C-alpha cells in the first residue's frame, strides 16, 4: 500500500463512529483526492451481478449535476461505459470521453455533469464483483496506478460496506 492510500485511510479512520452517510461522503471525497479527480461515485452490485445501485456520489459531482430525477438503480444491460468494468471484470479507463469509440458509449442525459475522462474499477468480494467505483475528470488522464490505488483503498474499507450495504443503511 502506498503513502497516498495510507494517508486516505488515516483520514477516514478519524471518522470512526460517525454516521455512515458521513463516512460514505468522505470516502467519495478521498477517492477524488487520491486520484486527482473532480468526480467520484460508488455503486453496489447485486449478487447476480446484473443490477447496480448507487451508494453515493462525491459532493463535487452532486454540485455539478443538474439532473432533477437521479436514478439510483441501474440494470447492467442498460448501462453505458460505466458498466464496462463489470462486463470486462477489470478497470476501464476512458481518457478522452468525447472521442471514445467504445460501443457501450451512450452519452449522458441533459443536466449530467460534463465528463472529460473517466475510470471505473470493479471491487471484488471473493470471485464476485461487489462494488463499482468510478472517478472522472482528472487532469492529464488516468493510469492503472490510479486503479490500483482505488482497489487498495476500497479493499481496506470493504468490511464497512459489507456490513451495511445489504442492511440498507447507506
C-alpha positions as CSV (number, residue, x, y, z in Angstrom):
1,X,0.0,0.0,0.0
2,X,1.5,3.3,-1.0
3,X,1.7,6.5,1.1
4,X,-1.3,8.2,-0.7
5,X,-3.6,5.3,0.2
6,X,-2.3,5.1,3.7
7,X,-3.0,8.9,4.2
8,X,-6.5,8.5,2.9
9,X,-7.1,5.6,5.3
10,X,-5.8,7.6,8.2
11,X,-8.2,10.5,7.4
12,X,-11.1,8.1,7.1
13,X,-10.1,6.5,10.4
14,X,-10.7,9.9,12.1
15,X,-14.4,9.3,11.3
16,X,-14.8,6.2,13.5
17,X,-18.2,6.3,15.0
18,X,-19.5,8.9,12.5
19,X,-22.8,8.3,10.7
20,X,-22.4,6.0,7.8
21,X,-23.6,8.7,5.3
22,X,-20.9,11.0,6.5
23,X,-18.3,8.2,6.1
24,X,-19.6,7.5,2.6
25,X,-19.3,11.1,1.6
26,X,-15.8,11.4,3.0
27,X,-14.8,8.2,1.1
28,X,-16.0,9.7,-2.2
29,X,-14.0,12.8,-1.4
30,X,-11.0,10.7,-0.6
31,X,-11.4,8.9,-4.0
32,X,-11.3,12.3,-5.7
33,X,-8.3,13.4,-3.7
34,X,-6.4,10.0,-4.1
35,X,-6.8,10.1,-7.9
36,X,-6.8,13.9,-8.6
37,X,-10.3,13.6,-9.8
38,X,-13.2,16.1,-9.8
39,X,-15.9,13.4,-9.5
40,X,-16.4,10.1,-7.8
41,X,-19.2,7.6,-7.2
42,X,-19.7,4.2,-5.6
43,X,-22.3,1.7,-6.8
44,X,-23.1,-1.6,-5.2
45,X,-23.6,-4.7,-7.3
46,X,-26.3,-7.2,-6.6
47,X,-25.4,-10.9,-6.1
48,X,-26.4,-11.8,-9.6
49,X,-24.2,-9.1,-11.0
50,X,-26.9,-7.6,-13.2
51,X,-28.1,-4.6,-11.1
52,X,-26.1,-1.6,-9.9
53,X,-27.4,0.5,-7.1
54,X,-25.8,3.9,-6.5
55,X,-24.4,4.2,-2.9
56,X,-23.3,7.8,-3.3
57,X,-21.6,10.5,-5.4
58,X,-18.9,12.9,-4.4
59,X,-20.1,16.3,-3.3
60,X,-18.5,17.8,-6.4
61,X,-20.5,15.5,-8.6
62,X,-23.7,16.4,-6.8
63,X,-23.0,20.1,-7.1
64,X,-22.3,19.9,-10.8
65,X,-25.2,17.7,-11.7
66,X,-28.3,19.3,-13.0
67,X,-30.4,16.2,-13.3
68,X,-33.5,16.5,-11.2
69,X,-34.6,12.9,-11.1
70,X,-31.4,10.9,-10.4
71,X,-31.9,7.2,-10.9
72,X,-30.5,5.1,-8.1
73,X,-30.9,1.6,-9.6
74,X,-29.5,0.6,-13.0
75,X,-29.8,-2.7,-14.9
76,X,-26.3,-3.6,-16.0
77,X,-27.5,-4.3,-19.6
78,X,-28.8,-0.7,-19.8
79,X,-25.6,1.0,-18.6
80,X,-23.1,2.6,-20.9
81,X,-19.3,2.9,-20.3
82,X,-19.6,2.9,-16.6
83,X,-20.9,-0.7,-16.7
84,X,-17.9,-1.9,-18.7
85,X,-15.9,-2.6,-15.5
86,X,-18.4,-5.3,-14.7
87,X,-18.7,-6.6,-18.2
88,X,-14.9,-6.8,-18.6
89,X,-14.2,-7.6,-15.0
90,X,-11.4,-5.1,-14.8
91,X,-10.7,-1.4,-14.5
92,X,-11.7,0.5,-17.6
93,X,-10.1,3.8,-18.5
94,X,-11.5,6.3,-20.9
95,X,-9.1,9.2,-21.1
96,X,-10.9,11.1,-23.9
97,X,-14.6,10.7,-23.4
98,X,-15.6,12.9,-26.3
99,X,-13.6,10.8,-28.8
100,X,-14.3,7.4,-27.3
101,X,-15.4,4.8,-29.9
102,X,-16.4,2.2,-27.3
103,X,-19.6,0.5,-28.5
104,X,-21.1,0.9,-25.0
105,X,-20.7,4.7,-25.0
106,X,-24.3,6.1,-24.8
107,X,-23.5,9.7,-23.9
108,X,-25.3,11.2,-20.9
109,X,-28.6,12.9,-20.2
110,X,-29.2,16.6,-20.2
111,X,-28.0,18.2,-17.0
112,X,-25.4,15.4,-16.3
113,X,-22.0,16.6,-15.2
114,X,-19.7,17.1,-18.1
115,X,-17.3,14.1,-18.5
116,X,-13.8,14.7,-19.9
117,X,-12.3,11.4,-18.8
118,X,-13.5,8.5,-16.7
119,X,-12.3,5.4,-14.9
120,X,-14.3,2.7,-13.3
121,X,-13.0,-0.1,-11.2
122,X,-14.7,-3.3,-10.0
123,X,-14.1,-4.2,-6.4
124,X,-14.3,-7.9,-5.6
125,X,-15.6,-9.8,-2.7
126,X,-14.1,-13.2,-3.4
127,X,-14.9,-14.1,-7.0
128,X,-17.8,-11.7,-7.4
129,X,-17.9,-8.0,-8.1
130,X,-19.4,-6.3,-5.1
131,X,-18.9,-2.6,-5.9
132,X,-18.0,-0.4,-8.9
133,X,-16.1,2.7,-8.1
134,X,-15.8,5.5,-10.7
135,X,-13.9,8.7,-10.9
136,X,-13.8,11.4,-13.5
137,X,-12.2,14.5,-14.9
138,X,-8.6,14.1,-13.8
139,X,-6.2,16.5,-15.3
140,X,-3.8,14.5,-17.6
141,X,-5.9,11.3,-17.6
142,X,-5.9,8.1,-15.7
143,X,-3.4,5.3,-15.4
144,X,-3.5,1.8,-14.0
145,X,-1.7,3.2,-10.9
146,X,-4.9,5.1,-10.2
147,X,-6.9,1.9,-10.5
148,X,-4.6,0.1,-8.1
149,X,-4.8,2.9,-5.6
150,X,-8.6,2.7,-5.7
151,X,-8.5,-1.1,-5.3
152,X,-6.2,-0.8,-2.3
153,X,-8.3,1.8,-0.6
154,X,-11.6,0.1,-1.3
155,X,-10.3,-3.3,-0.2
156,X,-9.4,-1.8,3.1
157,X,-12.8,-0.2,3.7
158,X,-14.8,-3.1,2.2
159,X,-15.7,-4.6,5.6
160,X,-17.6,-1.4,6.4
161,X,-19.6,-1.7,3.2
162,X,-20.2,-5.4,3.5
163,X,-21.8,-5.0,6.9
164,X,-24.0,-2.0,5.9
165,X,-24.9,-2.3,2.2
166,X,-27.1,-5.3,2.5
167,X,-28.8,-3.9,5.5
168,X,-29.8,-0.8,3.5
169,X,-28.2,1.6,6.0
170,X,-26.4,3.7,3.4
